[in-house]
Structure formats: C-alpha cells, structure tokens
Amino acid sequence: MKWIAVMVRILFYFAIGVVLFYCPWTSIWSSNFFMAHYAWIAAAGHNDFVRGAVSGIGLANIWLAIDAIQKLGRPPDPVPTHPAQ
C-alpha cells in the first residue's frame, strides 16, 4: 500500500511540474477568465519574469519526482542516535 502512495505522489509531482512548466507559454495562460476580468492579474501574468518563475516551480516539481524515483530502491536513512549523557 505504501508503494502505491509513493507512485501516486511521484505522478502528481511530475504532472503538476509539466503543467506549470508548459502552461505559462501557451494561449491558455493569456486568455482565461482571470486575465480578462482583472487588470492587475493580466499585468502580472503577461510579465515574462512571472512566467519564468512559474516555469521554474514546474521544473522544481519535476526534479522532486525524479528524486523520489531515485529513492525508491534505497533503504531509508538511519535515525541518528546520540550517546547517553
């Protein structure tokens, strides 16, 4: 059961990462309800720095998914023990 939860988490990270990486550079980003009705959201949303930041968050999510895949085969890190004082 834990394996299924890990796989769902990996798929979630990867899917959200791909959407956040790709979406700011498509027409979906620039033509939606919020961009049409709120000028301050449109001004921020059309800024290339904001688009790049959202894409960077997407890359971070993809990196988290890859890191979780790499940790699948490894045993968990040991809990550090402190000597008695």
C-alpha positions, 0 to 999 in steps of 0.5 A, spaced: 500 500 500 505 504 501 508 503 494 502 505 491 502 512 495 509 513 493 507 512 485 501 516 486 505 522 489 511 521 484 505 522 478 502 528 481 509 531 482 511 530 475 504 532 472 503 538 476 511 540 474 509 539 466 503 543 467 506 549 470 512 548 466 508 548 459 502 552 461 505 559 462 507 559 454 501 557 451 494 561 449 491 558 455 495 562 460 493 569 456 486 568 455 482 565 461 477 568 465 482 571 470 486 575 465 480 578 462 476 580 468 482 583 472 487 588 470 492 587 475 492 579 474 493 580 466 499 585 468 502 580 472 501 574 468 503 577 461 510 579 465 515 574 462 519 574 469 512 571 472 512 566 467 519 564 468 518 563 475 512 559 474 516 555 469 521 554 474 516 551 480 514 546 474 521 544 473 522 544 481 516 539 481 519 535 476 526 534 479 522 532 486 519 526 482 525 524 479 528 524 486 523 520 489 524 515 483 531 515 485 529 513 492 525 508 491 530 502 491 534 505 497 533 503 504 531 509 508 536 513 512 538 511 519 535 515 525 541 518 528 542 516 535 546 520 540 550 517 546 547 517 553 549 523 557 
